[in-house]
Amino acid sequence: MLVSATEMLKKAKEGHYAVGHFNINNLEWTKAILQTAQELNSPVILGVSEGAGKYMTGFATVAAMVKAMDKSLGITVPVALHLDHGSFEGCYKCIEAGFTSVMFDGSHYDIEENVAKTKELVSVAHHLGLSIEAEVGGIGGEEDGVVSTGECADPEECKRVADLGVDMLAAGIGNIHGKYPANWEGLRFDVLDNIQAKTGAMPLVLHGGTGIPDDMIAKAISLGVSKINVNTECQLVFADATRGYIEAGKDQEGKGFDPRKLLAPGFEAIKAKTKEKMELFGSVGKA
């Protein structure tokens, strides 16, 4: 059931759990995540980066695939189709393509330009019934060409953006895209606590969910995080499962080279990882 992310995140904030945002990269990713959400009766957010959208031949193709799959699989749990780390122009493309939620990442602009662009997109998105996410501060690492050293968000700037009426707010608190380095100092819970105090009921978003220890995830949720993004972990388990299949020579047995057989171990690995994360985030049974 395709919906905006607004209500599912409000419920998550009130219920002290988080909804998982899982990036999709192809049909296997999408099917695995949708089926797992349905089996666990969990709301879910399907994230699409601009790079993944381009890889899948455009946002219109992605939206059509997700809508058709949602119907054909008989999905009844709430599902949001969400642009991840979108540019200003990318947000408009996804709105036109039929996404139900967008993220405008204006964190690389100065705060005045971030506020101005976010304000315009909030008006457009809400007029059409879409939810919108904004970002303040930086998420370390690189995502679709946006590079950040991971600077923490200013709580006052977070309040300014939250007051624009966004439905969720991503704020840098020392989190990083991709694998975390061995010398990572951990999440800045003092900053998160200050942001929560300034933004009140606003659902907060934790990007870079891969590799954060479970106890830190739990604490972040207790401090107002209601959406957690996962991508790298699914990529890693998919690659490991596919590599294991090939190295075991399974692709040389019978019709083991058939892509439906070749990709099946990775598909199951994504389902298992999605289940693990939904249980950790507390969203199971919350649809």
N, C-alpha and C positions, 0 to 999 in steps of 0.2 A: 504494500500500500504506500504509494509515493506521496509524501507530505513534506512540508517545510520542517526544519529542525526546531522551531520555536517551542512547541508544546512539549516535545520529548525532553528538551533540555531544562525547561522550567520544572518538570516533574523530577528530573534527575537532581537538580539543585535542592529542591524541597525534600527529596528522599535520601539525600547524601550518598548518591552513587554517581557513576559517570557512564555516558554513552560512548561506545567505541566508534571512532572514525577510522575506517580501514580503506586505504587507497586501492583502487582497482587499476589493472594494467591490461587486462584482456578478458575474454569470455570466462576462462577458468577461474580467475580471481573473483569476478562478479558472482558467478554461480555458487562458488564455495561459500562466500560470505553471506549471500542471501539465504541459502539453505540452512546454514548454521544459525543465523538469526531466527529463522522460522522454527527450527527444532528446539531452540532454547527460549522461545517466546521473548525475544529481546529486541528493543528498538536498535536501529543501526544507521550509521551515516556512511555512505559510499563516497569517498573522496577521489577527485580527479585533478591531477596537476595539469598545468597547461602543456607540459611536455608529453604526458600520457595521453592527453586529449589529441594532440597532434599525431602521436604514434597510432592511435586508433582511428585516424583519418578525419578527425574533427569532432567538436562537441555535439553536433547534431546526430552523428553516428552513435556516440556514447549514450545520449539521451534515448534514442530509439531502441538501442539494445537493452538498456536497463528497464525501460517501460514494458517492452515485450516480454522480457524475462520475468519481471515482477508478475505479470499477468499469467504467463504460461506455467510458472511454478506455483501459482496460487498463494502468493505471499500475502499474509494478512497483518503482519507486524508493521509498525511504522518504519519507513525507509526514506531517508533524505538523500537526494543526489546533489552533491556539494562540490563546488569549485574550490580547490586547495591552493593557497598562496597565489590568488589571482591578481593580475594587473588590472588597471582601470578599464582598459579596452577588453580584456578577457572576461571581466564580469558582465559587460554588455553582451558579449558573444554567447555566454552561457545562459543569460536571461532569455535571449532570443531563441536559443536551442531547446529550451524547456527544462532546464535544471530547476530544482525546487529550493536551492540554497546556494549562496555564493560567499566567498571570502575575498575581501579586498585587502591585500597586503601593502599598506602604505608606510610600513615601518622604515623604509629607506628614504622617505621624504622627510623634510623638516615637519615639525608637529602642525604648523599652520596649514601646509598643503595636504598633509594626511587628514586633518579635520575637514577641510573643504571638500576633498574628493569623497571621503567617507560619507559626509552629510548628503551629497548628491545621490550616491548609490543607495543609501538608506531609504530615501524618498521613493526612488524608482522601485526598489525591491519590495518595499512594504505595500506600495500601490498595487503590485501584482501578486501579493500574498506569499512572497519568498522571504526566507530568513537570511540574515547577513551577519558575517563575522568580520571583525576588524583586528588589526594587530598594532601593538605599541611595544617598543623595545625591539630586540633582535633575537632570533632563534639561531644559535650557533651553527656553523657549517654552511652548506650550499643547497639551495632548492630552486631548480629551474633558472639558474643564472643569478639568483639573488644571494649574495654572500654576506655573512654577518659573523662578527667575532663573538656574538652572544651577549651583547650588552643588556643589562637588566632594565626593565621598564621603569619609568618614573610614575609613581602612583597618582600624582596630580594629572599627568597627561592621560593616564588610563581613565580617570574620572571624566576628563573632557570628552574623550571618545565615547565612553559608555553613555554619557548624557545625550549623545546624538540619537540614541534609540536603537543602537545595534542589538542584536539578539544574543551575541556571544562575543567574548573578547579574549584574544590570544595575547599574552604578555610574556616577554622574555624574563625568565627567572633562573638563568644558567643552563637551560635545556639546549640540546644540540640535535640537529638532524643527522641521521646515519649512526654509525657506531660511536660509542663514547670512548674517549682516550683513557688510558690507565691512570692518568693524573687528574681526572675530572674531580672537581671539588664537591659536586652534588648540587641539588636544587637549593636556591636561596629562599627558604621558607619565611624568613623575616620580610623579604620583599613581597612575597605572595600574600602574607598576612596583612601587610599595609595596603596592598591593592584591593584585597577583599573588603577591608574596612572602608575604602573610598567608593567602591562600586556596588556594595550592598547585594541586592538580589541578582545581579548580573551573572549568568553562567560563565565561568572562566574556562579557557582552553589550554591544554598542555600539549604542545607539539613535541616531536622527538621522543615519543613514548618507548622506543626500542632501547633496551638496556638499562632503564631506570629500575633500581631495586624495588621489589614489591612493597616494602615498608614505606618507601618514599611516595609511591603511587597512592597508598592508603592515606598517608598524611596530606598529600596534595588534595585528594578528594574531600577530606575533612575541612580543608581551608577554602573550599569553594570551587574546585575544579570539577566541571560537569561534562567535559568532552575531552577525550584523550586520543591523540592521533597515532596510528600504527601503520608503518609501511615497510621499513627495512627488515623487520623480523619476518614478515611474510615472504619477502624476497629471499632471505637467507634460507628459510626452511624449504621453500620451493626449489631453490638451486641445489640444496643438499640432497633432497629426495630424488630429484631428477638425475643428479650425478651418481647417486647410489644405484639407481636403476640401470644406467648405462654401464657403469663399471662392473656390475654383476653380470653383464652380458645379456640382460633381459631383452634388450632391443634386437638381439640376434636370434631370439627363440620364436619360432612360429611367425606370427605377424606382430612381434613386439615393437617393430618400428612404426606401427600405426600410431599417429599422434594421439589418438584417444587412449591408447595404452601407455605411450611414452609420457604423457602429461598427467596421467591418473595419480601416481605417487605424490607429485607436487600438489595436485588438487586436494588430496586427502591431508597433506601436511598443512595446507592453508586452513582447512576446516578445523584441524586440531588446534592450531595456533589461535584462530579466532575464538574458539570455545574457551581456551585457556584465558584469553584476555577478557572476554565477557564475564567469566566467573570472577576474575580478579577485580574488574571494575564494578561488579555488583549489579549489572543490568539484566541478569537472567530472570525471567519471569515478570519483567516490568513493562512488557508491551501493552 
